Amino acid sequence: MKTLYLDIFSGISGDMFVGALIDLGVRLGDVEVELAKLDLDGYHLHVRRASKSQIEGTKFDVHLAHDHDHEHGHEHSYDHPHTHSHSHSHSQEEGHHHHDNDHDHEHGRDYATIKKLILASGLSEWVKQKSVAVFHRIAVAEGAVHGQKPEDVHFHEVGAVDSIVDIVGACVALELLGKPRLLASPVVEGTGFIRCAHGHMPIPAPATLQILGARGIALTQCAEPNELITPTGAAILAEFVETFGPMQNLVAEKVGFGLGTRDNKTRPNVLRAVLGKSQTSAPSATDWETDTIAVLETNLDDINSEILGNFVEIALTAGALDVFNTPIQMKKNRPGVLLTVICTEEKADAFSRLILTETSAYGVRRTLAQRRKLRREQVEVTTDFGPILVKLGRLDGKIIQATPEYESCKAAAAKANVPVKAVYEKALLAYLTKTGTTS
């Protein structure tokens, strides 16, 4: 299976991501054909060859019809004639949230409106599902920052035409590239402050930090005094990237560069995308997803059960993939428990320390294990209790698991004052009815 590795040494924004995929060979004309299926006008796409710090790549822009500053000097432009420029900051010029004119509030949209726009379009089901998923991650993050429910979040910058085109265009470009498996380097962010609709905000932007944290993605700041990871870029990483780390056993077949607008002070403002094949000793014909996890274990025979229960809560809150304990018999026939924590490889040290400080353990065993996972996606079904998210597991193109999302069922059950089980059963029945798989 094809692998796309994102080398995000200088961050990522929506337009940089689309530019990198076009640089890899995705045709702008094909992207335009798909985007035309949205009921969205007032913009033109613009692509040109340019360079940053002597690295040549593709600059992708969305130009809005209400702007009147002509763009000059674009030798390799492929947009419509007489296109006007729009200085929008998710090219990392002034920070993702800053726009230069007063049309942004006018062009803002809420999550429900954007979702309706996408789902009502003629785009493929995969593009619709992924585009909505990216926006949902941003809505959840913005809601957490501003104390709102995700469905009530009104986007300013991210709801504008150019950002909708960036996000949907990113999903379209990925599909045109063949929906490769996505991997990425560790996430690096700058420092300082950005201007946005809500005033001056620290870097990382609050929404960016929420999006990455919700997915359990580690972030490290560097000395670059600018925003490198925009909320849109963070949501793309959270939705599509399987694992973060150095390249491993990747044979590069094509390399593309997506350019930002700003000239950074400490690093080239480019996103490098490497398309190739992961070289393994035993290639598999099965299209499951794979990753590497850490399994941490320790034997305990002298721990208070309340302390052990508290540790489980702390570890899960800190982002452990799973935590459990198993009754065992230890030396001298003492009864004990085997405490097991499963986490991402990069968090193994942090959780080892947590075990040593929060339990009576004197040592922790660590094993790295490879996982084989169903390809996951989400769909929304309509029930008597409102819309409910259903998680799907796909293998070799076939859906073999369908499970209503617990948190979605829990929220609906609380609102309707009914058992969670009742909502769960209705959601599953709605999905089976929708797909025609009921008996």
PEHU-V352817 format. One record per backbone hydrogen bond with DSSP energy under -0.5 kcal/mol. NH is the residue of the N-H (numbers start at 1). CO is the residue of the C=O. Records with the same first field share a line. If there is no record, write none. Layout:
NH: CO + CO
This chain:
3: 276
4: 181
5: 3 + 274
6: 4 + 183
7: 5 + 272
8: 6
9: 7
11: 8
12: 228
17: 13
18: 14
19: 15
20: 16
21: 17
22: 18
23: 19
24: 20
25: 22
26: 21
31: 27
32: 28
33: 29
34: 30
35: 31
36: 32
37: 34
38: 35
40: 38
44: 63
46: 61
48: 59
50: 57
52: 55
55: 52
56: 54
57: 50
58: 257
59: 48
60: 58
61: 46
63: 44 + 61
65: 42
67: 64
69: 85
70: 68
71: 83
75: 73
77: 74
78: 47
83: 80
85: 69
88: 86
89: 98
91: 88
92: 89
93: 89
95: 89
98: 95
100: 87
104: 101
107: 103
108: 104 + 105
109: 155
111: 153
112: 151
114: 110
115: 111
116: 112
117: 113
118: 114
119: 115
120: 116
121: 118
122: 37
128: 124
129: 125
130: 126
131: 127
132: 128
133: 129
134: 130
135: 131
136: 132
137: 133
138: 134
139: 135
140: 136
141: 137
142: 138
143: 139
144: 140
145: 141
146: 142
147: 143
148: 143
152: 149
153: 149 + 150
155: 109 + 153
160: 157
164: 160
165: 161
166: 162
167: 163
168: 164
169: 165
170: 166
171: 167
172: 168
173: 169
174: 170
175: 171
176: 172
177: 173
178: 175
179: 174
181: 2
182: 240
183: 4
184: 243
185: 6
187: 218
188: 8
189: 220
191: 224
194: 201
195: 94
196: 199
199: 196
201: 194
203: 192
209: 205
210: 206
211: 207
212: 208
213: 209
214: 210
215: 211
216: 212 + 213
217: 212
218: 216
220: 187
222: 189
226: 224
230: 12 + 228
234: 230
235: 231
236: 232
237: 233
238: 234
239: 235
240: 236
241: 237
242: 182
245: 184
251: 249 + 277
252: 250
253: 275
254: 275
256: 273
258: 271
259: 58 + 257
260: 269
261: 91
262: 91
264: 262
270: 268
271: 258
272: 7 + 270
273: 256 + 271
274: 5 + 272
275: 254 + 273
276: 3 + 274
277: 251
278: 1
279: 249 + 277
280: 278
289: 373
291: 371
293: 369
294: 343
295: 367
296: 294 + 341
297: 365
298: 339
300: 337
308: 304
309: 305
310: 306
311: 307
312: 308
313: 309
314: 310
315: 311
316: 312
317: 313
318: 314
319: 316
320: 315
321: 342
322: 342
324: 340
326: 338
328: 336
330: 328 + 334
333: 330
334: 331
336: 328
337: 300
338: 326
339: 298 + 337
340: 324
341: 296
342: 322
343: 294
345: 292
347: 344
348: 345
351: 347
352: 348
353: 349
354: 350
355: 351
356: 352
357: 353
358: 354
359: 355
361: 355
365: 297
367: 295
369: 293
371: 291
373: 289
375: 394
377: 392
379: 390
381: 388
383: 386
386: 383
388: 381
390: 379
391: 403
392: 377
393: 401
394: 375
395: 398
398: 395
400: 393 + 398
401: 393
403: 391
405: 389
409: 405
410: 406
411: 407
412: 408
413: 409
414: 410
415: 411
416: 412
417: 413
418: 413
422: 419
423: 419
424: 420
425: 421
426: 422
427: 423
428: 424
429: 425
430: 426
431: 427
432: 428
433: 429
434: 430
435: 431
436: 432 + 433
437: 432
438: 432
